[in-house]
């Protein structure tokens, strides 16, 4: 006798705050770890000279190590899909150095 498992449908409700969910740009991230969580400090490098860097913190996100591991796996799969569709992601510093050596910049 074969048993069939019945699939249960689950509804998902996504709530957004009044005014919508903000979008935050970040070109810099710092990670702080403890035995209990990982904290990601997303910031934006706004200006840089030989003497000074101006960085504005945009948002801090804390998550459990288990959530961070799941996030890492999800992000890795999404980056693989991105590169499959748009080509490899270049290290911007290495790319700039290569272009400078070629005299392109």
Backbone as XML, in Angstrom:
<?xml version="1.0"?>
<chain id="A" units="angstrom">
  <residue number="1" name="UNK">
    <atom name="N" x="0.839" y="-1.178" z="0.000"/>
    <atom name="CA" x="0.000" y="0.000" z="0.000"/>
    <atom name="C" x="0.888" y="1.247" z="0.000"/>
  </residue>
  <residue number="2" name="UNK">
    <atom name="N" x="0.584" y="2.140" z="-0.853"/>
    <atom name="CA" x="1.357" y="3.379" z="-0.940"/>
    <atom name="C" x="0.618" y="4.493" z="-0.227"/>
  </residue>
  <residue number="3" name="UNK">
    <atom name="N" x="1.383" y="5.259" z="0.506"/>
    <atom name="CA" x="0.750" y="6.400" z="1.171"/>
    <atom name="C" x="1.143" y="7.676" z="0.439"/>
  </residue>
  <residue number="4" name="UNK">
    <atom name="N" x="0.199" y="8.546" z="0.324"/>
    <atom name="CA" x="0.449" y="9.827" z="-0.331"/>
    <atom name="C" x="0.434" y="10.913" z="0.728"/>
  </residue>
  <residue number="5" name="UNK">
    <atom name="N" x="1.456" y="11.748" z="0.682"/>
    <atom name="CA" x="1.479" y="12.885" z="1.598"/>
    <atom name="C" x="0.714" y="14.018" z="0.947"/>
  </residue>
  <residue number="6" name="UNK">
    <atom name="N" x="-0.149" y="14.589" z="1.711"/>
    <atom name="CA" x="-0.923" y="15.702" z="1.186"/>
    <atom name="C" x="-0.126" y="16.993" z="1.364"/>
  </residue>
  <residue number="7" name="UNK">
    <atom name="N" x="0.029" y="17.732" z="0.299"/>
    <atom name="CA" x="0.728" y="19.013" z="0.379"/>
    <atom name="C" x="-0.199" y="20.032" z="1.029"/>
  </residue>
  <residue number="8" name="UNK">
    <atom name="N" x="0.317" y="20.711" z="2.011"/>
    <atom name="CA" x="-0.481" y="21.755" z="2.640"/>
    <atom name="C" x="-0.049" y="23.088" z="2.061"/>
  </residue>
  <residue number="9" name="UNK">
    <atom name="N" x="-1.023" y="23.916" z="1.797"/>
    <atom name="CA" x="-0.713" y="25.235" z="1.274"/>
    <atom name="C" x="-0.526" y="26.190" z="2.433"/>
  </residue>
  <residue number="10" name="UNK">
    <atom name="N" x="0.519" y="26.962" z="2.351"/>
    <atom name="CA" x="0.799" y="27.941" z="3.387"/>
    <atom name="C" x="0.742" y="29.320" z="2.741"/>
  </residue>
  <residue number="11" name="UNK">
    <atom name="N" x="0.022" y="30.205" z="3.365"/>
    <atom name="CA" x="-0.008" y="31.561" z="2.832"/>
    <atom name="C" x="1.115" y="32.352" z="3.476"/>
  </residue>
  <residue number="12" name="UNK">
    <atom name="N" x="1.627" y="33.265" z="2.727"/>
    <atom name="CA" x="2.715" y="34.118" z="3.212"/>
    <atom name="C" x="2.246" y="35.555" z="3.161"/>
  </residue>
  <residue number="13" name="UNK">
    <atom name="N" x="2.301" y="36.210" z="4.279"/>
    <atom name="CA" x="1.918" y="37.608" z="4.349"/>
    <atom name="C" x="3.176" y="38.444" z="4.549"/>
  </residue>
  <residue number="14" name="UNK">
    <atom name="N" x="3.408" y="39.387" z="3.673"/>
    <atom name="CA" x="4.552" y="40.285" z="3.787"/>
    <atom name="C" x="4.028" y="41.655" z="4.152"/>
  </residue>
  <residue number="15" name="UNK">
    <atom name="N" x="4.488" y="42.155" z="5.264"/>
    <atom name="CA" x="4.057" y="43.484" z="5.711"/>
    <atom name="C" x="5.175" y="44.486" z="5.450"/>
  </residue>
  <residue number="16" name="UNK">
    <atom name="N" x="4.794" y="45.647" z="5.002"/>
    <atom name="CA" x="5.769" y="46.710" z="4.805"/>
    <atom name="C" x="5.408" y="47.855" z="5.736"/>
  </residue>
  <residue number="17" name="UNK">
    <atom name="N" x="6.415" y="48.582" z="6.202"/>
    <atom name="CA" x="6.130" y="49.706" z="7.098"/>
    <atom name="C" x="5.405" y="50.820" z="6.342"/>
  </residue>
  <residue number="18" name="UNK">
    <atom name="N" x="4.709" y="51.678" z="7.074"/>
    <atom name="CA" x="4.057" y="52.823" z="6.421"/>
    <atom name="C" x="5.093" y="53.614" z="5.613"/>
  </residue>
  <residue number="19" name="UNK">
    <atom name="N" x="4.749" y="53.949" z="4.404"/>
    <atom name="CA" x="5.677" y="54.677" z="3.547"/>
    <atom name="C" x="6.567" y="53.760" z="2.715"/>
  </residue>
  <residue number="20" name="UNK">
    <atom name="N" x="6.475" y="52.443" z="2.936"/>
    <atom name="CA" x="7.250" y="51.481" z="2.149"/>
    <atom name="C" x="8.560" y="51.078" z="2.813"/>
  </residue>
  <residue number="21" name="UNK">
    <atom name="N" x="9.169" y="50.072" z="2.265"/>
    <atom name="CA" x="10.455" y="49.589" z="2.767"/>
    <atom name="C" x="11.568" y="50.414" z="2.150"/>
  </residue>
  <residue number="22" name="UNK">
    <atom name="N" x="12.448" y="50.974" z="2.970"/>
    <atom name="CA" x="13.505" y="51.802" z="2.395"/>
    <atom name="C" x="14.539" y="50.959" z="1.649"/>
  </residue>
  <residue number="23" name="UNK">
    <atom name="N" x="15.096" y="51.527" z="0.606"/>
    <atom name="CA" x="16.198" y="50.905" z="-0.119"/>
    <atom name="C" x="17.465" y="51.624" z="0.305"/>
  </residue>
  <residue number="24" name="UNK">
    <atom name="N" x="18.483" y="50.856" z="0.663"/>
    <atom name="CA" x="19.731" y="51.425" z="1.164"/>
    <atom name="C" x="20.863" y="50.985" z="0.254"/>
  </residue>
  <residue number="25" name="UNK">
    <atom name="N" x="21.678" y="51.926" z="-0.195"/>
    <atom name="CA" x="22.859" y="51.598" z="-0.994"/>
    <atom name="C" x="24.051" y="51.467" z="-0.058"/>
  </residue>
  <residue number="26" name="UNK">
    <atom name="N" x="24.884" y="50.475" z="-0.318"/>
    <atom name="CA" x="26.096" y="50.287" z="0.468"/>
    <atom name="C" x="27.222" y="49.848" z="-0.455"/>
  </residue>
  <residue number="27" name="UNK">
    <atom name="N" x="28.400" y="50.441" z="-0.264"/>
    <atom name="CA" x="29.571" y="49.990" z="-1.004"/>
    <atom name="C" x="30.683" y="49.582" z="-0.044"/>
  </residue>
  <residue number="28" name="UNK">
    <atom name="N" x="30.299" y="49.393" z="1.217"/>
    <atom name="CA" x="31.254" y="48.972" z="2.229"/>
    <atom name="C" x="30.498" y="48.253" z="3.338"/>
  </residue>
  <residue number="29" name="UNK">
    <atom name="N" x="31.069" y="47.165" z="3.851"/>
    <atom name="CA" x="30.431" y="46.441" z="4.952"/>
    <atom name="C" x="31.495" y="45.995" z="5.938"/>
  </residue>
  <residue number="30" name="UNK">
    <atom name="N" x="31.150" y="46.079" z="7.193"/>
    <atom name="CA" x="32.021" y="45.600" z="8.263"/>
    <atom name="C" x="31.247" y="44.513" z="8.995"/>
  </residue>
  <residue number="31" name="UNK">
    <atom name="N" x="31.914" y="43.441" z="9.403"/>
    <atom name="CA" x="31.254" y="42.358" z="10.110"/>
    <atom name="C" x="31.858" y="42.245" z="11.500"/>
  </residue>
  <residue number="32" name="UNK">
    <atom name="N" x="30.987" y="42.231" z="12.499"/>
    <atom name="CA" x="31.398" y="42.065" z="13.891"/>
    <atom name="C" x="30.775" y="40.772" z="14.384"/>
  </residue>
  <residue number="33" name="UNK">
    <atom name="N" x="31.592" y="39.894" z="14.968"/>
    <atom name="CA" x="31.059" y="38.608" z="15.404"/>
    <atom name="C" x="31.161" y="38.455" z="16.916"/>
  </residue>
  <residue number="34" name="UNK">
    <atom name="N" x="30.241" y="37.677" z="17.461"/>
    <atom name="CA" x="30.268" y="37.276" z="18.862"/>
    <atom name="C" x="29.817" y="35.821" z="18.904"/>
  </residue>
  <residue number="35" name="UNK">
    <atom name="N" x="29.881" y="35.179" z="20.045"/>
    <atom name="CA" x="29.397" y="33.796" z="20.101"/>
    <atom name="C" x="27.907" y="33.656" z="19.779"/>
  </residue>
  <residue number="36" name="UNK">
    <atom name="N" x="27.140" y="34.732" z="19.884"/>
    <atom name="CA" x="25.692" y="34.662" z="19.734"/>
    <atom name="C" x="25.165" y="35.164" z="18.406"/>
  </residue>
  <residue number="37" name="UNK">
    <atom name="N" x="25.918" y="36.081" z="17.757"/>
    <atom name="CA" x="25.387" y="36.631" z="16.510"/>
    <atom name="C" x="26.488" y="37.230" z="15.657"/>
  </residue>
  <residue number="38" name="UNK">
    <atom name="N" x="26.097" y="37.596" z="14.446"/>
    <atom name="CA" x="26.956" y="38.351" z="13.540"/>
    <atom name="C" x="26.243" y="39.660" z="13.266"/>
  </residue>
  <residue number="39" name="UNK">
    <atom name="N" x="26.995" y="40.741" z="13.268"/>
    <atom name="CA" x="26.425" y="42.060" z="12.997"/>
    <atom name="C" x="27.097" y="42.633" z="11.758"/>
  </residue>
  <residue number="40" name="UNK">
    <atom name="N" x="26.264" y="42.996" z="10.807"/>
    <atom name="CA" x="26.739" y="43.558" z="9.547"/>
    <atom name="C" x="26.467" y="45.055" z="9.587"/>
  </residue>
  <residue number="41" name="UNK">
    <atom name="N" x="27.512" y="45.848" z="9.440"/>
    <atom name="CA" x="27.371" y="47.303" z="9.428"/>
    <atom name="C" x="27.582" y="47.750" z="7.986"/>
  </residue>
  <residue number="42" name="UNK">
    <atom name="N" x="26.483" y="48.099" z="7.337"/>
    <atom name="CA" x="26.536" y="48.530" z="5.944"/>
    <atom name="C" x="26.732" y="50.040" z="5.907"/>
  </residue>
  <residue number="43" name="UNK">
    <atom name="N" x="27.679" y="50.481" z="5.081"/>
    <atom name="CA" x="28.007" y="51.901" z="5.008"/>
    <atom name="C" x="28.234" y="52.296" z="3.561"/>
  </residue>
  <residue number="44" name="UNK">
    <atom name="N" x="28.368" y="53.590" z="3.363"/>
    <atom name="CA" x="28.664" y="54.115" z="2.031"/>
    <atom name="C" x="29.908" y="54.986" z="2.107"/>
  </residue>
  <residue number="45" name="UNK">
    <atom name="N" x="30.920" y="54.610" z="1.335"/>
    <atom name="CA" x="32.118" y="55.429" z="1.213"/>
    <atom name="C" x="31.750" y="56.582" z="0.292"/>
  </residue>
  <residue number="46" name="UNK">
    <atom name="N" x="31.731" y="57.774" z="0.844"/>
    <atom name="CA" x="31.265" y="58.926" z="0.068"/>
    <atom name="C" x="32.390" y="59.742" z="-0.536"/>
  </residue>
  <residue number="47" name="UNK">
    <atom name="N" x="33.503" y="59.843" z="0.179"/>
    <atom name="CA" x="34.652" y="60.599" z="-0.321"/>
    <atom name="C" x="35.928" y="59.914" z="0.139"/>
  </residue>
  <residue number="48" name="UNK">
    <atom name="N" x="36.947" y="59.994" z="-0.664"/>
    <atom name="CA" x="38.241" y="59.454" z="-0.271"/>
    <atom name="C" x="39.353" y="60.282" z="-0.894"/>
  </residue>
  <residue number="49" name="UNK">
    <atom name="N" x="40.250" y="60.719" z="-0.032"/>
    <atom name="CA" x="41.464" y="61.394" z="-0.493"/>
    <atom name="C" x="42.634" y="60.674" z="0.164"/>
  </residue>
  <residue number="50" name="UNK">
    <atom name="N" x="43.844" y="61.107" z="-0.141"/>
    <atom name="CA" x="45.016" y="60.493" z="0.487"/>
    <atom name="C" x="45.004" y="60.721" z="1.999"/>
  </residue>
  <residue number="51" name="UNK">
    <atom name="N" x="44.361" y="61.799" z="2.434"/>
    <atom name="CA" x="44.358" y="62.153" z="3.855"/>
    <atom name="C" x="43.139" y="61.653" z="4.631"/>
  </residue>
  <residue number="52" name="UNK">
    <atom name="N" x="42.012" y="61.433" z="3.930"/>
    <atom name="CA" x="40.776" y="61.158" z="4.675"/>
    <atom name="C" x="39.784" y="60.334" z="3.857"/>
  </residue>
  <residue number="53" name="UNK">
    <atom name="N" x="39.055" y="59.496" z="4.580"/>
    <atom name="CA" x="37.922" y="58.771" z="3.989"/>
    <atom name="C" x="36.671" y="59.193" z="4.757"/>
  </residue>
  <residue number="54" name="UNK">
    <atom name="N" x="35.604" y="59.489" z="4.029"/>
    <atom name="CA" x="34.340" y="59.838" z="4.662"/>
    <atom name="C" x="33.364" y="58.690" z="4.404"/>
  </residue>
  <residue number="55" name="UNK">
    <atom name="N" x="32.970" y="58.018" z="5.490"/>
    <atom name="CA" x="32.088" y="56.858" z="5.406"/>
    <atom name="C" x="30.852" y="57.160" z="6.248"/>
  </residue>
  <residue number="56" name="UNK">
    <atom name="N" x="29.679" y="56.919" z="5.675"/>
    <atom name="CA" x="28.424" y="57.119" z="6.398"/>
    <atom name="C" x="27.772" y="55.767" z="6.626"/>
  </residue>
  <residue number="57" name="UNK">
    <atom name="N" x="27.557" y="55.419" z="7.901"/>
    <atom name="CA" x="26.839" y="54.186" z="8.206"/>
    <atom name="C" x="25.401" y="54.328" z="7.743"/>
  </residue>
  <residue number="58" name="UNK">
    <atom name="N" x="24.881" y="53.291" z="7.077"/>
    <atom name="CA" x="23.516" y="53.335" z="6.560"/>
    <atom name="C" x="22.568" y="52.459" z="7.368"/>
  </residue>
  <residue number="59" name="UNK">
    <atom name="N" x="23.021" y="51.242" z="7.738"/>
    <atom name="CA" x="22.147" y="50.340" z="8.490"/>
    <atom name="C" x="22.992" y="49.254" z="9.143"/>
  </residue>
  <residue number="60" name="UNK">
    <atom name="N" x="22.531" y="48.757" z="10.283"/>
    <atom name="CA" x="23.168" y="47.622" z="10.957"/>
    <atom name="C" x="22.164" y="46.476" z="10.982"/>
  </residue>
  <residue number="61" name="UNK">
    <atom name="N" x="22.635" y="45.288" z="10.641"/>
    <atom name="CA" x="21.774" y="44.106" z="10.650"/>
    <atom name="C" x="22.461" y="43.040" z="11.483"/>
  </residue>
  <residue number="62" name="UNK">
    <atom name="N" x="21.740" y="42.513" z="12.461"/>
    <atom name="CA" x="22.268" y="41.436" z="13.306"/>
    <atom name="C" x="21.492" y="40.169" z="12.994"/>
  </residue>
  <residue number="63" name="UNK">
    <atom name="N" x="22.201" y="39.032" z="12.948"/>
    <atom name="CA" x="21.532" y="37.755" z="12.718"/>
    <atom name="C" x="22.288" y="36.642" z="13.424"/>
  </residue>
  <residue number="64" name="UNK">
    <atom name="N" x="21.579" y="35.572" z="13.680"/>
    <atom name="CA" x="22.182" y="34.414" z="14.327"/>
    <atom name="C" x="23.182" y="33.754" z="13.376"/>
  </residue>
  <residue number="65" name="UNK">
    <atom name="N" x="24.138" y="32.994" z="13.908"/>
    <atom name="CA" x="25.063" y="32.284" z="13.022"/>
    <atom name="C" x="24.340" y="31.361" z="12.040"/>
  </residue>
  <residue number="66" name="UNK">
    <atom name="N" x="23.270" y="30.707" z="12.476"/>
    <atom name="CA" x="22.522" y="29.820" z="11.575"/>
    <atom name="C" x="21.886" y="30.615" z="10.437"/>
  </residue>
  <residue number="67" name="UNK">
    <atom name="N" x="21.323" y="31.774" z="10.754"/>
    <atom name="CA" x="20.718" y="32.619" z="9.722"/>
    <atom name="C" x="21.797" y="33.145" z="8.779"/>
  </residue>
  <residue number="68" name="UNK">
    <atom name="N" x="22.950" y="33.527" z="9.330"/>
    <atom name="CA" x="24.045" y="34.023" z="8.495"/>
    <atom name="C" x="24.522" y="32.939" z="7.530"/>
  </residue>
  <residue number="69" name="UNK">
    <atom name="N" x="24.587" y="31.681" z="7.992"/>
    <atom name="CA" x="25.002" y="30.569" z="7.127"/>
    <atom name="C" x="23.984" y="30.390" z="5.991"/>
  </residue>
  <residue number="70" name="UNK">
    <atom name="N" x="22.693" y="30.420" z="6.323"/>
    <atom name="CA" x="21.656" y="30.279" z="5.298"/>
    <atom name="C" x="21.725" y="31.451" z="4.311"/>
  </residue>
  <residue number="71" name="UNK">
    <atom name="N" x="21.976" y="32.656" z="4.816"/>
    <atom name="CA" x="22.104" y="33.840" z="3.972"/>
    <atom name="C" x="23.304" y="33.691" z="3.021"/>
  </residue>
  <residue number="72" name="UNK">
    <atom name="N" x="24.422" y="33.188" z="3.547"/>
    <atom name="CA" x="25.612" y="32.964" z="2.729"/>
    <atom name="C" x="25.303" y="32.018" z="1.571"/>
  </residue>
  <residue number="73" name="UNK">
    <atom name="N" x="24.611" y="30.934" z="1.857"/>
    <atom name="CA" x="24.272" y="29.965" z="0.806"/>
    <atom name="C" x="23.330" y="30.570" z="-0.225"/>
  </residue>
  <residue number="74" name="UNK">
    <atom name="N" x="22.335" y="31.315" z="0.231"/>
    <atom name="CA" x="21.408" y="31.986" z="-0.679"/>
    <atom name="C" x="22.148" y="33.009" z="-1.544"/>
  </residue>
  <residue number="75" name="UNK">
    <atom name="N" x="22.993" y="33.818" z="-0.930"/>
    <atom name="CA" x="23.745" y="34.833" z="-1.667"/>
    <atom name="C" x="24.673" y="34.189" z="-2.698"/>
  </residue>
  <residue number="76" name="UNK">
    <atom name="N" x="25.313" y="33.089" z="-2.314"/>
    <atom name="CA" x="26.203" y="32.386" z="-3.243"/>
    <atom name="C" x="25.439" y="31.882" z="-4.463"/>
  </residue>
  <residue number="77" name="UNK">
    <atom name="N" x="24.265" y="31.298" z="-4.245"/>
    <atom name="CA" x="23.455" y="30.814" z="-5.384"/>
    <atom name="C" x="23.018" y="31.972" z="-6.271"/>
  </residue>
  <residue number="78" name="UNK">
    <atom name="N" x="22.629" y="33.077" z="-5.675"/>
    <atom name="CA" x="22.172" y="34.223" z="-6.460"/>
    <atom name="C" x="23.312" y="34.845" z="-7.261"/>
  </residue>
  <residue number="79" name="UNK">
    <atom name="N" x="24.511" y="34.903" z="-6.678"/>
    <atom name="CA" x="25.659" y="35.435" z="-7.420"/>
    <atom name="C" x="26.032" y="34.516" z="-8.586"/>
  </residue>
  <residue number="80" name="UNK">
    <atom name="N" x="25.922" y="33.204" z="-8.378"/>
    <atom name="CA" x="26.165" y="32.270" z="-9.481"/>
    <atom name="C" x="25.172" y="32.517" z="-10.620"/>
  </residue>
  <residue number="81" name="UNK">
    <atom name="N" x="23.896" y="32.729" z="-10.283"/>
    <atom name="CA" x="22.882" y="33.018" z="-11.305"/>
    <atom name="C" x="23.196" y="34.339" z="-12.009"/>
  </residue>
  <residue number="82" name="UNK">
    <atom name="N" x="23.582" y="35.351" z="-11.234"/>
    <atom name="CA" x="23.919" y="36.657" z="-11.802"/>
    <atom name="C" x="25.048" y="36.517" z="-12.812"/>
  </residue>
  <residue number="83" name="UNK">
    <atom name="N" x="26.125" y="35.824" z="-12.411"/>
    <atom name="CA" x="27.266" y="35.663" z="-13.313"/>
    <atom name="C" x="26.907" y="34.809" z="-14.526"/>
  </residue>
  <residue number="84" name="UNK">
    <atom name="N" x="25.992" y="33.860" z="-14.339"/>
    <atom name="CA" x="25.529" y="33.061" z="-15.473"/>
    <atom name="C" x="24.811" y="33.915" z="-16.497"/>
  </residue>
  <residue number="85" name="UNK">
    <atom name="N" x="24.108" y="34.944" z="-16.053"/>
    <atom name="CA" x="23.368" y="35.808" z="-16.963"/>
    <atom name="C" x="24.131" y="37.014" z="-17.460"/>
  </residue>
  <residue number="86" name="UNK">
    <atom name="N" x="25.043" y="37.548" z="-16.632"/>
    <atom name="CA" x="25.708" y="38.805" z="-16.974"/>
    <atom name="C" x="27.222" y="38.705" z="-17.102"/>
  </residue>
  <residue number="87" name="UNK">
    <atom name="N" x="27.783" y="37.556" z="-16.809"/>
    <atom name="CA" x="29.238" y="37.396" z="-16.881"/>
    <atom name="C" x="29.874" y="37.562" z="-15.515"/>
  </residue>
  <residue number="88" name="UNK">
    <atom name="N" x="31.180" y="37.310" z="-15.449"/>
    <atom name="CA" x="31.866" y="37.322" z="-14.155"/>
    <atom name="C" x="31.897" y="38.709" z="-13.517"/>
  </residue>
  <residue number="89" name="UNK">
    <atom name="N" x="31.867" y="38.697" z="-12.209"/>
    <atom name="CA" x="31.987" y="39.930" z="-11.436"/>
    <atom name="C" x="33.480" y="40.146" z="-11.185"/>
  </residue>
  <residue number="90" name="UNK">
    <atom name="N" x="33.975" y="41.302" z="-11.564"/>
    <atom name="CA" x="35.390" y="41.604" z="-11.417"/>
    <atom name="C" x="35.657" y="42.301" z="-10.092"/>
  </residue>
  <residue number="91" name="UNK">
    <atom name="N" x="36.794" y="42.005" z="-9.498"/>
    <atom name="CA" x="37.252" y="42.737" z="-8.320"/>
    <atom name="C" x="37.555" y="44.155" z="-8.791"/>
  </residue>
  <residue number="92" name="UNK">
    <atom name="N" x="36.869" y="45.176" z="-8.271"/>
    <atom name="CA" x="37.034" y="46.532" z="-8.808"/>
    <atom name="C" x="38.445" y="47.092" z="-8.647"/>
  </residue>
  <residue number="93" name="UNK">
    <atom name="N" x="39.129" y="46.735" z="-7.582"/>
    <atom name="CA" x="40.487" y="47.248" z="-7.382"/>
    <atom name="C" x="41.438" y="46.596" z="-8.388"/>
  </residue>
  <residue number="94" name="UNK">
    <atom name="N" x="41.336" y="45.284" z="-8.509"/>
    <atom name="CA" x="42.183" y="44.555" z="-9.462"/>
    <atom name="C" x="41.883" y="45.026" z="-10.891"/>
  </residue>
  <residue number="95" name="UNK">
    <atom name="N" x="40.600" y="45.216" z="-11.201"/>
    <atom name="CA" x="40.199" y="45.664" z="-12.538"/>
    <atom name="C" x="40.787" y="47.052" z="-12.834"/>
  </residue>
  <residue number="96" name="UNK">
    <atom name="N" x="40.719" y="47.978" z="-11.878"/>
    <atom name="CA" x="41.263" y="49.327" z="-12.078"/>
    <atom name="C" x="42.773" y="49.276" z="-12.289"/>
  </residue>
  <residue number="97" name="UNK">
    <atom name="N" x="43.448" y="48.418" z="-11.511"/>
    <atom name="CA" x="44.904" y="48.282" z="-11.680"/>
    <atom name="C" x="45.245" y="47.747" z="-13.066"/>
  </residue>
  <residue number="98" name="UNK">
    <atom name="N" x="44.499" y="46.747" z="-13.525"/>
    <atom name="CA" x="44.730" y="46.171" z="-14.852"/>
    <atom name="C" x="44.495" y="47.225" z="-15.940"/>
  </residue>
  <residue number="99" name="UNK">
    <atom name="N" x="43.425" y="48.001" z="-15.780"/>
    <atom name="CA" x="43.121" y="49.034" z="-16.783"/>
    <atom name="C" x="44.198" y="50.112" z="-16.786"/>
  </residue>
  <residue number="100" name="UNK">
    <atom name="N" x="44.716" y="50.464" z="-15.602"/>
    <atom name="CA" x="45.771" y="51.479" z="-15.514"/>
    <atom name="C" x="47.039" y="50.978" z="-16.190"/>
  </residue>
  <residue number="101" name="UNK">
    <atom name="N" x="47.357" y="49.681" z="-15.998"/>
    <atom name="CA" x="48.550" y="49.109" z="-16.649"/>
    <atom name="C" x="48.420" y="49.148" z="-18.165"/>
  </residue>
  <residue number="102" name="UNK">
    <atom name="N" x="47.198" y="48.984" z="-18.663"/>
    <atom name="CA" x="46.958" y="49.017" z="-20.107"/>
    <atom name="C" x="46.917" y="50.458" z="-20.632"/>
  </residue>
  <residue number="103" name="UNK">
    <atom name="N" x="46.899" y="51.421" z="-19.720"/>
    <atom name="CA" x="46.800" y="52.815" z="-20.120"/>
    <atom name="C" x="45.385" y="53.228" z="-20.452"/>
  </residue>
  <residue number="104" name="UNK">
    <atom name="N" x="44.413" y="52.418" z="-20.054"/>
    <atom name="CA" x="43.026" y="52.708" z="-20.384"/>
    <atom name="C" x="42.421" y="53.766" z="-19.469"/>
  </residue>
  <residue number="105" name="UNK">
    <atom name="N" x="43.009" y="53.951" z="-18.292"/>
    <atom name="CA" x="42.505" y="55.003" z="-17.395"/>
    <atom name="C" x="43.638" y="55.832" z="-16.871"/>
  </residue>
</chain>
